[in-house]
Amino acid sequence: MNTRILGGRYQLQEVIGGGGMAVVYRAVDTLLDRVVAIKMLRSQFVEDEEFVARFRQEAQNAARLSHPNIVNVYDVGVVDKEYYIVMEYVDGQTLKDMIVERAPLPVDEAIQLSVQICAALSHAHEQHIIHRDVKPHNILVNKFGVVKVTDFGIARAVTGNTITDRQATSVLGSVHYFSPEQARGAQTDAKSDIYSLGVVLYEMLTGSLPFSGPSPVSVALKHLREQFVEPRELNKAIPQSVENIILRCMVKAAEGRYDNMAAVKADLEDALKHPNVPKFQPSDDYDDKTIAVPVVGEGFSDVSPELRAARPKRSWRKVAMYTGIVVAAAAALAVGGYAAIVLVTNLVKVQNLNLPSVVGKPAATAMKSLEAAGFNPNQIQEDYEPNTSKPKGIVYDQSPTGNTQVKQTRQITLYISKGAPQVSMPDVTGQPYDQAKQSLVTAGFSANNITEQVEQSSTVPSGQVISSNPAAGQQVSTDGKIVLTVSQQENTTVPNLLGLSYADAVQALKNANLQVGQVTHNQVTNIPNNQVYYIYPYVEGQTVPAGSSVNLYVADNPQSSGDNSTRSDNSTDNGTGNATSTSGSAEPHQVSITVQANKGASTQVKIVIDDANGQNQVVVNQSIQKTTTWQETLYLNQGQKGDVKVYENGKLMNDYPVNG
């Protein structure tokens, strides 16, 4: 594990992602004891003022936003020219990973995710921040399905009437997802994010991108000039209502799209309620096929010949003027000498090659693929980092991305997994299972690799961890399997106690692995001295956790005929496990008692008898969840009055007087 402490506070653990500008680490905030994500500007850019400014801008933009669907920014800092942003750690995967693994996604899931993306971007737009790089790679989904939008690195705050940096040297944004106006280097606003969201929804539901090509320029031109294959042609399961949302988001002219993200969100929430609707047709004013293409890349120094070809024709005077400039430039080159001509010629002669995607391949295989494509091994750099998603030796990322056209001399970096990092197994014994599992997830383990097995125990409370495999303190791979042994309390049966002497009852409880609870001595008519006549809160024969305490009620009648270790011959079991003794002259009287249980909740029932055997004899004290009937027996002498009282949840509900 990486033990480096950043800023005296953040312990870096492993690389969990990265792009062209920055690397993202999982780390622990040692001050607050929580897992965080730290985005650190790559070392080759720390001297580049533009990248540093863009990095700072991301922190400023994100810090202005507070929304459950936007990754929180906790802190920013710089140490020894290392710029970093401390952010909320999201335990999940990118939307791009989900698309690669199982696209097309189910329609209801794609809508649910898109609604959350809309909510996040709507909040950003309300704060006058346009994301400008909405793509699945910048959308995280945690294990509970909650979306977290991140990476506001090229966002721009809307100020005045301008959004485009005319001094930039390239069009910002990801070419497969950005809007036509971004491709033209024109003004961008909230509707640019709406277009990109349409592309993301298209990819979720079809598994394909609407536009692709051999080079970024060719893809940009398609955004400007071509029609995409409509989603329902690729996936018949898409309702017309949902396809309409994509079509309207991706109208090439911004005026033809939704007015705002709130409108997109409202249609998404309503789409499955009304799936069969007429197909969306853009207005003639916003006809995608005939939209005019303004001057492409004006103000940019690296606009390609293909994009320049998309410009409107100039007047003959301008043509003549530009021709003169070209002639003059040629003359200057001639004066400059042969060396300049050779330099320019050599630069022009560097050919483009198709860079294959080698993500997911073993490092050796990836190298062979790149060599076969025409690249020299000396220009390929291998960067080994711990990675939980790919096995050791597998390429988990590459720069530049695969399936693109690059110069033959371009430096290529392969990011190769060193396997999951090794961490010390935390001690989670004694913790409840759910808490122990969360502790392990916080330490870097996957929740999917944590399993539970139960073991009966009379010493560890039920539900708590007895032990773990691997044991605490062992060095364990974070993608390893962990088994937690969890206590399931040992059970026992309450023995027959009524009618036993106190000493015999105590021994019976000990033999059953039960504890003697509170002991109460009462004077009770016709019960032999020192005999147990009632127990609480359990009844005989009931299954209870081992070690439970049983309260004993013992007769205190010194005038009676001494101790008894057995029931009296006249005792009778009333069906609750508590017996009542009867005198020889008393007559039995049966009373039937029915209690209706409350729906959805248990009812505590207590039945108390007054008869020849004594006053306030508790014969039933139990919790019920369904309607229950008891047959109780009162023993009354001739002319004697008895009584049965029924309490529900501590309140007297019925009183049954009985005459002897």
C-alpha positions as CSV (number, residue, x, y, z in Angstrom):
1,M,0.0,0.0,0.0
2,N,1.1,3.5,-0.7
3,T,1.8,5.1,2.8
4,R,2.5,8.6,1.6
5,I,0.8,11.3,3.5
6,L,-0.3,14.3,1.4
7,G,-0.5,17.7,3.0
8,G,0.1,16.1,6.4
9,R,-3.4,14.6,6.4
10,Y,-4.3,12.4,3.4
11,Q,-2.8,8.9,3.2
12,L,-2.7,7.8,-0.5
13,Q,-3.7,4.2,-1.0
14,E,-4.2,3.3,-4.7
15,V,-4.9,4.8,-8.2
16,I,-8.6,4.4,-9.0
17,G,-8.8,6.4,-12.2
18,G,-7.3,9.1,-14.3
19,G,-7.3,11.0,-17.6
20,G,-5.0,13.1,-19.7
21,M,-4.8,15.9,-17.1
22,A,-4.9,14.2,-13.7
23,V,-4.7,11.0,-11.7
24,V,-7.3,10.0,-9.1
25,Y,-6.3,8.2,-5.9
26,R,-8.3,6.6,-3.2
27,A,-7.0,7.9,0.1
28,V,-7.9,8.2,3.8
29,D,-8.4,11.5,5.6
30,T,-6.5,10.7,8.8
31,L,-8.0,13.7,10.6
32,L,-11.7,12.8,10.0
33,D,-11.0,9.0,9.5
34,R,-13.0,8.8,6.3
35,V,-12.2,7.5,2.8
36,V,-11.8,10.3,0.1
37,A,-10.8,10.6,-3.5
38,I,-7.9,12.8,-4.4
39,K,-7.5,14.2,-7.9
40,M,-3.8,15.2,-8.5
41,L,-2.6,17.1,-11.6
42,R,-0.1,15.1,-13.6
43,S,3.5,16.1,-13.0
44,Q,4.2,17.0,-16.6
45,F,1.5,19.8,-16.4
46,V,2.6,21.5,-13.1
47,E,4.6,24.1,-15.1
48,D,1.8,24.7,-17.6
49,E,-0.1,27.7,-16.5
50,E,-3.2,26.8,-18.7
51,F,-3.5,23.3,-17.1
52,V,-2.9,24.6,-13.6
53,A,-5.6,27.3,-14.1
54,R,-8.0,24.7,-15.5
55,F,-7.3,22.5,-12.5
56,R,-7.9,25.3,-10.1
57,Q,-11.1,26.3,-12.0
58,E,-12.5,22.7,-11.5
59,A,-12.1,23.0,-7.8
60,Q,-13.7,26.5,-7.7
61,N,-16.6,25.4,-9.9
62,A,-17.3,22.2,-8.0
63,A,-17.0,24.0,-4.6
64,R,-19.8,26.3,-5.7
65,L,-22.1,23.3,-6.2
66,S,-23.9,21.4,-3.4
67,H,-26.2,18.7,-4.7
68,P,-26.7,15.0,-3.8
69,N,-26.0,14.1,-7.5
70,I,-22.7,16.1,-7.7
71,V,-19.4,14.8,-6.2
72,N,-18.6,17.0,-3.1
73,V,-15.3,18.9,-2.9
74,Y,-13.9,18.9,0.6
75,D,-10.5,20.5,0.2
76,V,-7.9,21.8,-2.3
77,G,-4.2,22.3,-1.9
78,V,-0.7,22.4,-3.4
79,V,2.4,20.7,-1.9
80,D,5.8,21.0,-3.7
81,K,4.0,22.1,-6.9
82,E,1.7,19.1,-6.7
83,Y,-1.9,20.4,-7.1
84,Y,-4.7,18.3,-5.7
85,I,-8.4,18.3,-5.0
86,V,-9.9,16.3,-2.2
87,M,-13.4,15.0,-3.1
88,E,-16.1,12.6,-1.9
89,Y,-15.2,9.0,-2.5
90,V,-17.9,7.2,-4.5
91,D,-18.0,3.4,-4.0
92,G,-19.2,2.3,-7.4
93,Q,-18.2,2.5,-11.0
94,T,-18.4,4.9,-13.9
95,L,-21.4,4.9,-16.2
96,K,-19.0,4.1,-19.0
97,D,-18.1,0.9,-17.2
98,M,-21.7,0.0,-16.8
99,I,-22.3,0.6,-20.6
100,V,-19.3,-1.5,-21.6
101,E,-20.3,-4.3,-19.3
102,R,-24.1,-4.6,-20.1
103,A,-25.4,-2.1,-22.6
104,P,-28.0,-1.7,-23.8
105,L,-29.3,-0.9,-20.3
106,P,-33.0,-1.5,-19.4
107,V,-35.1,1.5,-20.3
108,D,-36.3,2.1,-16.8
109,E,-32.8,2.0,-15.4
110,A,-31.5,4.4,-18.1
111,I,-34.3,6.8,-17.4
112,Q,-33.7,6.6,-13.6
113,L,-30.0,7.4,-14.1
114,S,-30.7,10.2,-16.6
115,V,-33.2,11.9,-14.3
116,Q,-30.4,12.1,-11.7
117,I,-28.0,13.5,-14.2
118,C,-30.6,16.1,-15.2
119,A,-31.0,17.1,-11.6
120,A,-27.2,17.5,-11.1
121,L,-26.8,19.6,-14.3
122,S,-29.9,21.6,-13.6
123,H,-28.4,22.7,-10.3
124,A,-25.1,23.6,-12.0
125,H,-26.9,25.6,-14.6
126,E,-28.8,27.4,-11.9
127,Q,-25.4,28.4,-10.5
128,H,-24.5,29.6,-14.0
129,I,-22.0,26.8,-14.6
130,I,-22.0,24.9,-17.8
131,H,-20.2,21.5,-17.6
132,R,-19.1,21.2,-21.3
133,D,-17.8,17.7,-20.9
134,V,-20.8,15.5,-20.1
135,K,-19.9,11.9,-20.9
136,P,-20.3,8.5,-19.2
137,H,-16.7,8.6,-18.0
138,N,-17.5,11.7,-15.8
139,I,-20.7,10.1,-14.3
140,L,-20.2,7.8,-11.3
141,V,-22.9,5.5,-10.0
142,N,-22.5,4.1,-6.4
143,K,-23.6,0.7,-5.3
144,F,-27.0,2.0,-4.4
145,G,-27.6,3.4,-7.9
146,V,-27.1,7.0,-6.9
147,V,-25.5,9.2,-9.7
148,K,-22.6,11.5,-8.9
149,V,-21.5,13.9,-11.7
150,T,-17.9,14.9,-11.5
151,D,-15.0,16.5,-13.5
152,F,-15.9,20.2,-14.0
153,G,-12.3,20.7,-15.3
154,I,-13.4,22.5,-18.5
155,A,-16.6,24.0,-17.2
156,R,-17.1,27.7,-17.7
157,A,-19.0,30.2,-15.6
158,V,-21.4,32.1,-17.8
159,T,-20.5,35.8,-17.6
160,G,-21.8,38.5,-19.9
161,N,-22.4,37.3,-23.4
162,T,-19.4,35.1,-23.9
163,I,-18.6,31.5,-23.1
164,T,-15.9,30.5,-25.6
165,D,-12.2,31.1,-25.0
166,R,-11.1,32.5,-28.3
167,Q,-7.5,32.3,-27.3
168,A,-7.7,28.6,-26.8
169,T,-5.6,26.4,-29.1
170,S,-8.1,23.5,-29.3
171,V,-11.8,22.8,-29.0
172,L,-12.4,21.6,-25.4
173,G,-14.6,18.6,-24.7
174,S,-14.8,15.0,-25.7
175,V,-15.4,14.7,-29.4
176,H,-17.9,11.8,-29.3
177,Y,-20.2,13.6,-26.8
178,F,-19.8,17.3,-27.5
179,S,-22.3,19.5,-29.2
180,P,-22.1,20.9,-32.8
181,E,-21.5,24.4,-31.4
182,Q,-18.5,23.1,-29.4
183,A,-17.2,21.5,-32.7
184,R,-17.4,24.9,-34.4
185,G,-15.7,26.7,-31.5
186,A,-18.9,28.8,-31.1
187,Q,-20.8,30.0,-28.0
188,T,-21.8,27.2,-25.6
189,D,-24.5,27.3,-23.0
190,A,-26.8,25.0,-21.0
191,K,-28.2,23.6,-24.3
192,S,-24.7,22.2,-25.1
193,D,-24.9,20.0,-22.0
194,I,-28.4,19.0,-23.1
195,Y,-27.0,17.7,-26.4
196,S,-24.3,15.8,-24.6
197,L,-26.9,14.2,-22.3
198,G,-28.8,13.1,-25.4
199,V,-25.6,11.3,-26.6
200,V,-25.2,9.7,-23.2
201,L,-28.8,8.4,-23.2
202,Y,-28.4,7.2,-26.7
203,E,-25.3,5.2,-25.7
204,M,-27.0,3.8,-22.6
205,L,-30.0,2.5,-24.6
206,T,-28.2,1.2,-27.7
207,G,-24.7,0.4,-26.6
208,S,-23.4,2.5,-29.5
209,L,-22.3,6.0,-30.1
210,P,-24.3,8.1,-32.6
211,F,-21.1,9.2,-34.4
212,S,-17.7,7.5,-34.8
213,G,-14.9,7.8,-37.2
214,P,-11.1,7.3,-37.8
215,S,-10.2,10.6,-36.3
216,P,-11.5,13.3,-33.9
217,V,-11.9,15.7,-36.9
218,S,-14.1,13.2,-38.8
219,V,-16.3,12.7,-35.7
220,A,-16.6,16.5,-35.2
221,L,-17.7,16.9,-38.8
222,K,-20.4,14.3,-38.4
223,H,-21.8,16.2,-35.4
224,L,-22.0,19.2,-37.7
225,R,-23.3,17.7,-40.9
226,E,-24.6,14.1,-40.6
227,Q,-27.7,12.3,-39.3
228,F,-27.3,9.5,-36.8
229,V,-29.0,6.1,-36.8
230,E,-32.2,6.6,-34.8
231,P,-32.2,4.7,-31.5
232,R,-35.2,2.6,-32.1
233,E,-33.6,1.1,-35.3
234,L,-30.9,-0.3,-33.0
235,N,-33.1,-1.2,-30.0
236,K,-36.8,-2.0,-30.6
237,A,-37.4,-2.0,-26.8
238,I,-37.0,1.8,-26.7
239,P,-40.5,3.4,-26.4
240,Q,-41.2,6.2,-28.9
241,S,-41.6,8.6,-25.9
242,V,-38.0,7.9,-24.9
243,E,-36.6,8.1,-28.5
244,N,-38.3,11.5,-28.8
245,I,-36.3,12.8,-25.8
246,I,-33.0,11.8,-27.5
247,L,-34.1,13.2,-30.8
248,R,-35.0,16.6,-29.3
249,C,-31.8,16.7,-27.1
250,M,-29.7,16.1,-30.2
251,V,-31.1,18.7,-32.6
252,K,-28.1,20.2,-34.2
253,A,-29.3,23.8,-33.9
254,A,-29.4,24.7,-30.2
255,E,-32.7,26.6,-30.7
256,G,-34.4,23.3,-31.5
257,R,-33.5,21.6,-28.3
258,Y,-35.1,21.6,-24.9
259,D,-35.1,25.0,-23.2
260,N,-33.5,23.7,-20.0
261,M,-32.6,20.6,-18.0
262,A,-35.8,20.8,-16.0
263,A,-37.8,20.3,-19.1
264,V,-35.7,17.2,-20.0
265,K,-36.2,15.8,-16.5
266,A,-40.0,16.3,-16.7
267,D,-40.2,14.4,-20.0
268,L,-38.0,11.6,-18.7
269,E,-40.2,11.2,-15.6
270,D,-43.3,11.1,-17.8
271,A,-41.9,8.9,-20.6
272,L,-43.0,5.5,-19.3
273,K,-46.4,6.7,-18.3
274,H,-47.2,7.7,-21.9
275,P,-44.9,5.5,-24.1
276,N,-46.9,5.6,-27.3
277,V,-46.8,9.1,-28.6
278,P,-46.2,10.6,-32.1
279,K,-42.6,10.7,-33.3
280,F,-40.8,14.0,-32.6
281,Q,-40.1,16.0,-35.8
282,P,-37.8,19.1,-35.5
283,S,-39.2,22.3,-36.8
284,D,-38.3,23.4,-40.3
285,D,-36.5,26.3,-38.7
286,Y,-34.2,23.8,-37.0
287,D,-33.9,21.2,-39.8
288,D,-30.8,19.2,-38.8
289,K,-30.0,18.4,-42.4
290,T,-29.7,22.0,-43.7
291,I,-28.2,23.7,-40.7
292,A,-25.5,26.2,-41.9
293,V,-22.0,25.5,-40.8
294,P,-20.3,28.8,-39.7
295,V,-16.6,29.4,-40.0
296,V,-15.0,26.4,-38.2
297,G,-12.2,27.0,-35.7
298,E,-11.9,30.7,-36.2
299,G,-9.4,31.9,-33.7
300,F,-7.8,28.5,-33.4
301,S,-4.3,27.7,-34.6
302,D,-4.6,24.0,-35.2
303,V,-7.7,23.7,-37.3
304,S,-7.4,20.7,-39.7
305,P,-7.8,20.9,-43.5
306,E,-11.0,18.9,-43.2
307,L,-12.7,21.4,-40.9
308,R,-11.5,24.3,-43.0
309,A,-13.1,22.6,-46.0
310,A,-16.5,23.0,-44.2
311,R,-16.2,26.8,-44.3
312,P,-18.5,28.8,-46.6
313,K,-16.9,30.0,-49.9
314,R,-15.2,33.4,-49.7
315,S,-15.5,36.2,-52.2
316,W,-12.9,36.4,-55.1
317,R,-11.3,39.4,-53.4
318,K,-10.6,37.4,-50.2
319,V,-9.4,34.5,-52.3
320,A,-6.9,36.8,-54.0
321,M,-5.8,38.3,-50.8
322,Y,-5.2,34.9,-49.2
323,T,-3.4,33.7,-52.3
324,G,-1.1,36.6,-52.1
325,I,-0.4,35.8,-48.4
326,V,0.5,32.2,-49.4
327,V,2.8,33.4,-52.1
328,A,4.5,35.8,-49.7
329,A,4.9,33.0,-47.1
330,A,6.5,30.8,-49.8
331,A,8.9,33.4,-50.7
332,A,9.8,33.9,-47.0
333,L,10.5,30.2,-46.7
334,A,12.8,30.3,-49.7
335,V,14.7,33.2,-48.2
336,G,14.8,31.4,-44.8
337,G,16.8,28.6,-46.4
338,Y,16.7,25.0,-47.2
339,A,16.8,23.9,-43.5
340,A,13.4,25.3,-42.8
341,I,11.9,23.6,-45.9
342,V,13.3,20.3,-44.8
343,L,11.9,20.7,-41.3
344,V,8.4,21.5,-42.5
345,T,8.6,18.7,-45.1
346,N,9.6,16.2,-42.5
347,L,6.8,17.3,-40.2
348,V,4.2,16.9,-42.9
349,K,5.6,13.5,-43.8
350,V,4.9,12.0,-40.3
351,Q,2.0,9.7,-41.1
352,N,-1.0,9.0,-38.9
353,L,-1.5,5.5,-37.7
354,N,-4.6,3.8,-36.2
355,L,-3.9,3.3,-32.5
356,P,-5.6,0.1,-31.5
357,S,-7.4,-0.3,-28.1
358,V,-5.3,-2.7,-25.9
359,V,-7.3,-2.1,-22.7
360,G,-8.1,-5.5,-21.1
361,K,-5.1,-7.3,-22.7
362,P,-2.0,-8.7,-21.0
363,A,0.9,-6.2,-21.2
364,A,3.0,-8.5,-23.5
365,T,0.1,-8.9,-25.9
366,A,-0.6,-5.2,-25.8
367,M,3.0,-4.4,-26.8
368,K,2.8,-6.8,-29.7
369,S,-0.5,-5.3,-30.9
370,L,1.1,-1.8,-30.9
371,E,4.2,-2.9,-32.7
372,A,2.1,-4.7,-35.3
373,A,0.2,-1.4,-35.8
374,G,3.5,0.4,-36.7
375,F,4.6,1.9,-33.3
376,N,8.2,1.6,-32.0
377,P,8.6,-0.1,-28.6
378,N,10.8,2.8,-27.5
379,Q,7.9,5.2,-27.7
380,I,5.7,3.0,-25.5
381,Q,5.8,3.7,-21.8
382,E,4.5,1.2,-19.2
383,D,3.1,2.6,-16.0
384,Y,2.4,-0.1,-13.3
385,E,-0.2,0.8,-10.6
386,P,-2.4,-1.1,-8.1
387,N,-5.8,-1.7,-9.5
388,T,-8.8,-3.5,-8.1
389,S,-10.8,-3.8,-11.3
390,K,-8.2,-5.6,-13.5
391,P,-6.0,-8.6,-12.6
392,K,-2.2,-8.2,-12.3
393,G,-0.4,-7.6,-15.6
394,I,-3.6,-6.5,-17.5
395,V,-3.7,-3.1,-19.2
396,Y,-6.5,-1.1,-17.5
397,D,-6.1,2.2,-19.4
398,Q,-4.1,3.8,-22.2
399,S,-3.2,7.2,-23.4
400,P,-4.1,8.3,-26.0
401,T,-7.3,6.3,-26.0
402,G,-7.6,3.4,-28.5
403,N,-9.2,3.2,-31.9
404,T,-8.1,6.7,-32.8
405,Q,-5.7,8.2,-35.4
406,V,-2.4,9.5,-33.9
407,K,1.0,10.5,-35.3
408,Q,3.4,7.6,-35.8
409,T,5.9,9.3,-33.4
410,R,3.3,9.9,-30.6
411,Q,4.3,8.8,-27.1
412,I,2.0,6.1,-25.8
413,T,1.4,5.2,-22.2
414,L,0.0,1.9,-21.0
415,Y,-1.4,1.8,-17.5
416,I,-0.9,-1.8,-16.3
417,S,-2.4,-3.3,-13.2
418,K,-0.2,-4.5,-10.4
419,G,-3.2,-6.3,-9.0
420,A,-5.2,-5.2,-6.0
421,P,-3.2,-3.6,-3.2
422,Q,-2.4,-5.4,0.0
423,V,-3.8,-4.1,3.2
424,S,-3.8,-5.2,6.8
425,M,-7.0,-7.0,7.7
426,P,-8.9,-4.9,10.2
427,D,-10.0,-6.4,13.5
428,V,-13.8,-6.4,13.4
429,T,-14.5,-9.0,16.1
430,G,-17.3,-8.0,18.4
431,Q,-18.9,-5.6,15.9
432,P,-22.4,-6.2,14.5
433,Y,-22.2,-7.8,11.1
434,D,-23.4,-4.7,9.1
435,Q,-20.9,-2.5,11.0
436,A,-18.1,-4.9,10.4
437,K,-18.9,-5.1,6.7
438,Q,-18.9,-1.3,6.4
439,S,-15.5,-1.2,8.2
440,L,-14.1,-3.6,5.6
441,V,-15.5,-1.6,2.7
442,T,-14.0,1.6,4.1
443,A,-10.6,-0.2,4.3
444,G,-10.9,-0.9,0.6
445,F,-12.5,-4.3,0.3
446,S,-15.4,-5.0,-2.1
447,A,-18.7,-5.6,-0.4
448,N,-19.4,-8.4,-2.9
449,N,-16.4,-10.4,-1.6
450,I,-17.6,-10.3,2.0
451,T,-19.7,-13.3,3.1
452,E,-21.3,-14.4,6.4
453,Q,-21.4,-17.7,8.2
454,V,-23.2,-18.3,11.5
455,E,-22.1,-20.2,14.5
456,Q,-23.9,-20.8,17.7
457,S,-22.4,-19.2,20.7
458,S,-23.4,-18.7,24.4
459,T,-20.8,-16.1,25.0
460,V,-21.0,-13.7,22.0
461,P,-24.2,-11.8,21.6
462,S,-26.3,-12.8,18.6
463,G,-25.4,-10.9,15.4
464,Q,-21.9,-10.0,16.4
465,V,-18.7,-11.1,14.7
466,I,-16.9,-14.0,16.4
467,S,-13.9,-14.2,14.0
468,S,-12.8,-13.4,10.5
469,N,-11.0,-15.4,7.8
470,P,-8.3,-14.0,7.0
471,A,-7.6,-13.2,10.6
472,A,-7.1,-9.6,11.9
473,G,-3.6,-8.3,11.1
474,Q,-2.9,-10.4,8.1
475,Q,-1.9,-8.8,4.8
476,V,-4.8,-9.3,2.4
477,S,-5.5,-8.3,-1.2
478,T,-8.3,-5.9,-1.4
479,D,-10.0,-8.0,-4.0
480,G,-9.7,-11.1,-1.8
481,K,-12.6,-13.1,-0.3
482,I,-13.4,-12.5,3.4
483,V,-15.6,-14.7,5.6
484,L,-17.0,-13.3,8.8
485,T,-18.2,-15.8,11.4
486,V,-21.3,-14.3,13.1
487,S,-22.8,-15.4,16.4
488,Q,-26.2,-17.1,16.4
489,Q,-27.1,-17.3,20.1
490,E,-27.5,-20.9,21.4
491,N,-31.0,-21.7,22.4
492,T,-32.5,-23.8,25.2
493,T,-35.9,-24.9,26.6
494,V,-37.4,-23.6,29.8
495,P,-37.8,-26.7,32.1
496,N,-40.8,-27.6,34.3
497,L,-40.4,-25.4,37.3
498,L,-43.9,-25.0,38.8
499,G,-44.4,-27.1,41.9
500,L,-40.7,-27.5,42.5
501,S,-39.0,-26.4,45.6
502,Y,-36.9,-23.3,45.2
503,A,-33.7,-25.3,45.5
504,D,-34.8,-27.8,42.8
505,A,-36.0,-25.0,40.5
506,V,-32.5,-23.3,40.7
507,Q,-30.8,-26.6,39.9
508,A,-33.2,-27.2,36.9
509,L,-32.4,-23.7,35.5
510,K,-28.7,-24.4,35.8
511,N,-29.0,-27.7,34.0
512,A,-30.9,-25.9,31.2
513,N,-28.1,-23.3,30.9
514,L,-30.4,-20.6,32.2
515,Q,-30.0,-18.0,34.9
516,V,-32.0,-17.3,38.0
517,G,-33.5,-13.9,37.8
518,Q,-35.4,-12.0,40.4
519,V,-36.9,-14.1,43.2
520,T,-40.1,-12.9,44.8
521,H,-41.7,-14.5,47.9
522,N,-45.4,-14.0,48.5
523,Q,-47.9,-15.5,50.8
524,V,-50.2,-17.6,48.6
525,T,-53.2,-19.6,49.9
526,N,-53.0,-23.4,49.6
527,I,-49.4,-23.4,48.1
528,P,-46.8,-25.3,50.1
529,N,-44.1,-23.3,51.7
530,N,-41.0,-22.6,49.5
531,Q,-42.6,-23.9,46.4
532,V,-42.4,-22.2,43.0
533,Y,-45.9,-21.2,41.8
534,Y,-45.1,-18.8,38.9
535,I,-42.3,-17.9,36.5
536,Y,-41.7,-14.8,34.4
537,P,-41.2,-13.7,31.6
538,Y,-41.2,-17.2,30.0
539,V,-43.4,-20.3,30.3
540,E,-42.4,-23.9,30.6
541,G,-41.4,-25.5,27.3
542,Q,-40.6,-22.2,25.6
543,T,-37.4,-21.9,23.5
544,V,-35.3,-19.0,24.7
545,P,-31.6,-17.9,24.2
546,A,-29.2,-19.7,26.5
547,G,-28.1,-17.7,29.5
548,S,-31.5,-15.9,29.7
549,S,-32.8,-15.0,33.2
550,V,-36.0,-16.5,34.6
551,N,-37.8,-14.8,37.5
552,L,-39.2,-17.1,40.2
553,Y,-42.2,-16.5,42.4
554,V,-42.0,-18.6,45.6
555,A,-44.7,-19.3,48.1
556,D,-43.9,-18.0,51.6
557,N,-46.3,-19.9,53.9
558,P,-44.5,-21.0,57.1
559,Q,-47.8,-22.3,58.5
560,S,-48.2,-24.8,55.6
561,S,-46.8,-28.4,55.7
562,G,-43.2,-27.6,54.8
563,D,-41.3,-27.7,51.5
564,N,-42.5,-29.6,48.5
565,S,-40.3,-30.6,45.6
566,T,-43.1,-31.8,43.4
567,R,-46.5,-30.5,42.3
568,S,-49.4,-31.1,44.8
569,D,-51.8,-33.7,43.8
570,N,-54.5,-31.1,43.3
571,S,-52.4,-28.8,41.0
572,T,-53.6,-28.3,37.4
573,D,-51.9,-26.9,34.3
574,N,-53.9,-24.0,32.9
575,G,-52.4,-24.3,29.4
576,T,-49.9,-21.4,29.8
577,G,-47.2,-23.4,31.6
578,N,-48.1,-21.9,35.0
579,A,-50.1,-24.3,37.3
580,T,-52.6,-23.2,40.0
581,S,-53.2,-25.3,43.1
582,T,-56.7,-26.1,44.3
583,S,-58.1,-26.8,47.7
584,G,-60.1,-30.0,48.2
585,S,-63.5,-28.3,48.7
586,A,-63.3,-25.8,45.8
587,E,-65.2,-26.5,42.5
588,P,-63.7,-25.8,39.0
589,H,-65.2,-23.1,36.8
590,Q,-64.1,-22.8,33.2
591,V,-63.8,-19.4,31.5
592,S,-63.0,-18.9,27.8
593,I,-61.0,-15.8,26.9
594,T,-60.3,-14.6,23.3
595,V,-58.1,-11.7,22.4
596,Q,-58.0,-10.1,18.9
597,A,-54.4,-9.2,17.9
598,N,-53.7,-5.8,16.4
599,K,-52.8,-5.8,12.7
600,G,-49.1,-5.2,12.0
601,A,-48.2,-5.1,15.7
602,S,-47.9,-7.5,18.6
603,T,-50.2,-7.4,21.6
604,Q,-49.0,-8.0,25.2
605,V,-51.7,-10.0,27.0
606,K,-51.8,-10.6,30.8
607,I,-54.6,-12.6,32.4
608,V,-55.0,-12.4,36.2
609,I,-57.2,-14.7,38.3
610,D,-58.8,-14.3,41.8
611,D,-60.1,-17.6,43.2
612,A,-59.8,-19.9,46.2
613,N,-56.1,-20.3,45.5
614,G,-55.3,-16.6,45.9
615,Q,-55.6,-13.1,44.7
616,N,-53.9,-11.5,41.6
617,Q,-52.6,-14.8,40.2
618,V,-50.9,-14.1,36.8
619,V,-51.7,-17.1,34.6
620,V,-50.9,-15.6,31.2
621,N,-48.3,-13.0,30.3
622,Q,-47.3,-13.3,26.7
623,S,-47.0,-11.4,23.4
624,I,-49.3,-12.4,20.5
625,Q,-49.5,-11.5,16.8
626,K,-52.7,-13.4,16.0
627,T,-56.0,-13.9,17.6
628,T,-55.6,-16.3,20.5
629,T,-58.1,-18.2,22.8
630,W,-57.3,-19.4,26.4
631,Q,-59.4,-21.8,28.6
632,E,-58.8,-20.8,32.2
633,T,-60.0,-22.6,35.3
634,L,-61.1,-20.9,38.5
635,Y,-61.5,-22.9,41.8
636,L,-64.2,-21.5,44.0
637,N,-65.9,-22.6,47.2
638,Q,-69.7,-22.4,47.3
639,G,-70.9,-18.8,47.5
640,Q,-67.4,-17.5,46.9
641,K,-66.9,-14.8,44.2
642,G,-64.0,-15.1,41.7
643,D,-62.8,-12.9,38.9
644,V,-60.7,-13.0,35.7
645,K,-59.2,-9.8,34.4
646,V,-57.7,-9.4,30.9
647,Y,-55.1,-6.7,30.2
648,E,-53.9,-5.7,26.7
649,N,-50.7,-3.7,26.5
650,G,-51.0,-2.8,30.2
651,K,-54.7,-1.6,29.9
652,L,-57.6,-3.5,31.5
653,M,-59.8,-4.5,28.6
654,N,-62.2,-7.2,30.1
655,D,-63.4,-8.3,33.5
656,Y,-65.2,-11.7,33.9
657,P,-66.8,-12.1,37.4
658,V,-67.5,-15.8,38.4
659,N,-69.7,-17.0,41.3
660,G,-69.0,-20.2,43.2
